[in-house]
Structure formats: C-alpha cells, structure tokens
C-alpha cells in the first residue's frame, strides 16, 4: 500500500509537471526581468527593464544603484509579464494560473539578488506556490531549451561576462564542469579590450559591431594561450592588445581598430572552438551548444556553425539572440526542469543567495 501511495504521488507530480506554468524573476545584475513560460519551453512573455542607460556614464554597473532600480521596477515588470502572457495565451492569467515561481539565487550582485529573491519569496508565500531556486548559469544553459526541441546529453560552451566554462550536460539539471577560465572570463576580456579602444559601455556588443566593419589584416594577429586541458586564459590576450597599442602608437591603433577588433574576436572564437573540439573528442558527444551573453557575438556564432556543422558530423544549437543576455525566460525553463527532476514540493521559502 505504501508503494502504491508513493507511486501515485510520483505519477501526480509527473502529470502536473507536464502541464506547468512558471513565473520567473531574474535580478542578478542590472536587468530587472520577469517571464511566464509553459512547460519549460513555450515562452508566453519575457519582459525586461535594462539599466544600461543609468550605468553608462560610469562605464560599468554600480551595485547599490542597481539594487535601488530593481526595487523600483521589478513589480512593474512582473505586471507587464502577466499582461503580455495573457495576450499570447488567449485568456487572462493571474497567480491562480501559475503553478510555481522560479527565481535566480546566484551568482550575481548580492543586493540585486536579494531584491528578486525577496519579491519571489513574498509572492510564493502569499499565493501558496512552490518556490524554485535557480542558478543563473543553469539558466543560461536552459536558454537553449526555449522554443526548441533540444535534449541532453550535450556539451555546452558557457561564455559570459563573469564565466567561461565547458560543461557536460548529462541530463536536465545534471551537469559536470570540465573546464573554466583561470583568470578573466571571456566577456570580461571583451569589455576590457573595448575600453582600450575607447568604445562605449557595454563594450562587448560595441566591439562586435566594430569588428563587423573590419577585415583580416596580416599585421594584426594574437596568440592562442597554451592552457592545460579544458581551462581558459584570456588576461594575456587583453594584454596583447595593450602591447600592440603601445607598439604601433595611438594614431595607427585607432585608425585600424576595426581590423584589430576583428582579429581579437576571431582569436577568441578559435580558442573556444579548440577547447570544445577537444572535449568532444574525449567524450564522444557531437551535440554542441553555446550559452551566455557572449553567445550573441556574431563572429563566434559564425565560426561555431562552420566548425560544428552537420556536414562535419555535429549538431550545433544556439539560443535566440533575445535569450542570450540575462532574462527571466531562461530562469523559468531551468526552474521547470529542476522541478521535473525533483520530488520536492519546494515549499521551503527560506532561500539564500550566493554572489559567487
């Protein structure tokens, strides 16, 4: 009888999870975001308030200011997410329509994370909903599930402003980090190099745009760092750009900065491809994805599609550009697959945030 009761509970949990509407909140850095996603894949709404304009004069995110803006904007963003989802779904959605709430608990800025988690805790408690904590990096990986039929296992190149990792995703919500950056993350290298070139914040997208007007130039090439196994190092590449600037002088550097930007991001694309190929050869996994903010880079997307094409025996997946940077839809997807994997009812509302 106990076995039958347990089996019945499991069956109910599985059926419930197969028809699940999740509201997610993302506030790890400078984006206040909310989304409603059905069954981990169907995006009904994905709303975001970006703080880029507010932080642009400072050339980077001011943590205390970011927290204050989250406090001011997060409820409006959630309200808009419900309105947009209702329009797509064809009927008015409310908290009664929501099966669970997902929220980013880290990594990120401590103050920003606390705003999102406190709001999610309050809403979950008031409306008696499961509250699912989500790792922000798991969210980036899950961005590939949105409006997609992608399934594990696969290798993921996670490339963002704070992280560069090769991850073997064995199952939904079950993964192993194979390698990481030993110094700067790839997005950090982009931003620091963009600053050397006098580009506006945020530097990564500006450098990508500049590089699109550049071309291969034999005068400019950068060395690929020799780092063991699947680890990365990008600080030397950033330093190489600085040394080039000192060598050729400001006038030539800024006159040729489009070609230099092209060479810089082409070198990064080659580094990423080399590491993924090595991981693929060892694991035998031919399904490759990229995730994180840097996955929006045009050159990296082009090179990965070429190197991991079907003609070469691979399948390559990339998130829609609107889901590459921080958003709540990816958090909702990650929350769904976390719920699907666990038999917990997620009624423990005492969540802790972790900035690292």
N, C-alpha and C positions, 0 to 999 in steps of 0.2 A: 504493500500500500504506500509506504514511504517513497519507494522508487517511482510508482505511478504518479504520486503527487509532485515529485521533483521533475519528472519528465513533462508533466502538464505545465508546470511553471516555466520550464525551458521553452516549451512549444509556444506558450503565450508570449514570452519575451521575444522569440524569433519572429512571430507573426507581427507583433507590434513594431519591431524594428524595421520590418519590410515596408511599412507604410508610415513613415516618420517625418514629421515636420519639425525642423530645428531652427530656433532663433540663435544667432551667434553674435558675440560682441568682441571686437578687436581694438585694443588701445595700447599696444606695446611700445609705440614710439610717438610719431607725430601725425598719425591718421586716426581719426575717430570713425569707426566703421561698424555697421550692423548689416546683417543679411538674414534672409529666410530661405532655407534650402530643403527640398523634399528628397528623401531617400539618399542623401549624401551626394547627389549628382545634379538634380534639376534645380537650377537657380531661379527662384521666384523674385528675389530682389537682392541687390548688393549696393548699399549706399555708403558713401564715404565723404567725410569732411577732411580735406587736406590742409595742413598748417604750413605748407611750403612758403606761401607769401609772407606769413607772420615771421618766419625764421630766416628769410632770405637775406635781410640786411646784416645778420650776424654770421652768415656763411656756414651755419650748422644749427642743430636743434638745441635750444635752451631748455633743459629738463623741467625746471619749475614753471616756465611759461607754457610748455606743452601740457603739463598736468592741469593747469588752470583752464586751458582751451578745451581739453577733454571734458572737464566738469561742466563747461558752458554748452557744449554742443552734443554730447552723447545722447541725451533724451530726444532731441530733435531728430537726430539720425535714426534712432530706433522707430520713432513715429513714422518717419518717411519710409522706412523699410516695410512697415506694415501696410502703408497705403499703396506702395508700388507692387508688393506681393499680392494684395487683394485684386489689383487691376489685372495682373497676369493670370491669377488663379481663377478669376471669374466670379468670385464671391468674397464678401468681406471677411477678412481674417482678424482674429483677436488672440489674446493669450489663451483662450479656451481651445483655439485651433492648434496651438503649439504643444508638441509632445515633450520637448526638452530644451534646455538652454545651454549653449556651449560658450566658453569664454577663454581667452588667452591668459595663461598664468605665468608665462615667461618663455624664453628670455626677453628682456626689454628694459625700459626705463622704469625704475621702481615706482615713482609717483604716477606715471601714466598707467602702468599695470593695475595699481590699486584702484584707480577710478573705475576702470572697466569691470574688475572683479567685484567691487562693492555694489555697483549697479546690478550686475548679474545675480549676486547673492540675494539682494533685496527682492528682485523680480521673481526669482525662483521660490523664495520663501513665501511671498505674498500669494503667488498663484499655484503653489504646491507642485512645482515642476522639478524633474531631475536636473542637476547642475553638473555639467561635464567639463572638467578642466582639460585644456588643450595646450600642448607645447607648440609654440609659434613655428618652430622648424617642421614639426609634423604637419602643421597647417600648410606650409609652402609645398611640401611633397603632395599633399592631398589636393592642391590646386589643379593637378593633372587629372583628377577624377571628375572635375566639374564639366558637365556637358560632354562626357567622354565615356567610353566603354573600357578604359584601361583597367587591368587587373594585375596584381603581383603574381609571380616574382619579377623584379626588375632592378636595375642599377640606377641610382639617382645621383646626378651631379647637383648638389645644392650650392648655389653661388649667390651670396647676398652681401649686404654692407657689413655684416658682422661675422659671417661664417662662410667657409669654403670646405665642403666635405664630400667624400664619396660614400654613399650609403647603400648597402644591400638591403632592399625591402623584400623580405621573405613572404610576409603575409600582411594583410591590412593591420596597421598598428603594431607590427612586429618587424623590427629592423636592426641592422648592425652597422655601426660606423666603421668603415675600412680605413679611412684616412682623413686628415684635417690639415688646415694651414698651421704652420709652426710660428707664423708671425702675423703679418697683415692678412685680412680677408681680401678676396678679390674686389669686392665693392669698395672697400677702403682704399685699395690701390688705385682704382678708377678715380675716386674723389680727390685723393691727394695729388694725382697727376693732373687732373683737371684744374686744380688750384694753381699748380705750377704754370699752366697755360693761360691763367687769367680768366677762366671760364666761370660762369655764374653757378650758384648753388641751385639745385643739386647737381654735382659735377658729372656723375656717370652718364645720364642721358645727354647732357651737353657735349661731352666728349664723343659719344656715339654719333651724334648729329654732325659734329665737325669732321669726324673720320670718314663719313659718307661722301664728303667732297674731296677727300684725299685719295692718293693712289700709291701703289708700291714704288718705293724710291730706294735704289741701292745704297744711297748714302745713310739711310736710317734702318737699322735692324737692331733687335735687342736679344740678348742671350736667354736661353731657356734654362732656368735654375736646375741644378742636379740635386734633387732631394730624394731620399730613400723611399722605397715602397710607394704608398699612395698619398703621401703627405705633400703639402704645397708650401712654397715660399714666394711671396710677392714683394717683400720690402726691398729686395735687391733690384727688382725691375723698376720700381719707383725711383730708386737712387740712380739707376742707369739713365733715366730721363733727365734728372737733375744734372748729372755729369755731362750729358750731351749739351744741355743748355749752357753750362759753363764753358764747354769746349768751343762751340760754334758762335757764342755770343747771342745776346737778346734779339738783335735785329733779324738774323737769319732764323733763329729759333721760332720767332713769332710769324715770320713770313712763310715758313714751311710747316707751321704747326698742324695743318690738316694732314700732311703726309706723315708727320711724326705720330699723330693720333691714330692714323690707320695702322702704322707699324706696331704701335703699342697694343692695341686691342687684337690685332692679328696674332701677336705673340701670346697673349693670354688665351686666345681660342686654341692655339696649338698646344699650350700647356694642359688645358682641360681635356682636350681630345686624347693626348698621350696617356694621361692617367686613367681615363675611362677605358681606353683600349686595353691597358694592362690589367685592369680589374676584370674586364670581360673575358680576357684570355684565361685568367686563373679560375674564374667562377663558371665559365661556360654560358653565362647569361648574355643573351643577344638583344634583350629588350632594354632600351636606354631612355631615360627621361632627364630633363633638366628642370630645376625649380629655383625659386628665389628671385629677388629683384633684378639680378644681373641676367637672368634668363630672358629679359626683354631686349638685351643687346642684339642689334641687327647682325653684326659680324659673327658673333658666337652662334646665333641661331642658324645662320647660313652654313657655317663650317660643320656644325654638328649634323645638319641634314645631309650634307655631302658625304661626310665620313661614316655615318651610321645609316646609310640608305638601305632599302630593301634589296637593291642590286648587290650589295656587299654582304647580305645575309643578316641584316639587323632590322629592328623596328625602332623608330625614334619618336618620342612623344614630347610635346612642349605645351605648357599652359597657354590659353588665350592671353593675349597681351594685357587685357584688363585685369587678369588674375595673377600677374607676375609679381606686382608690388603688394604691399600689405593690404589685405582686405578681409572682410568677415566671412565671405562665402567659403573660402578655404578652411576657416576655423569650423564652420558648420559641417563641412564634409568630414574633417578629421574627427569631430565630435561624434558624428554618426557611426563611423567605423570603429571608434573606441567603444561606443555603446554596444555595437553589434558583437564585439569580441568579448565583452564582459557580462557577467551575470549580476553585477552590482545594480542597485536601484538608484545610485548616485544622489541619495538624499542627504549626504554629508555636506553641508553648506560652509563648513569651516575651511575654506581653501587658503593656501599660502602661495604667495607669488615669489618667483626667483628671477632676479635680474640677469643672472648668468647661468 
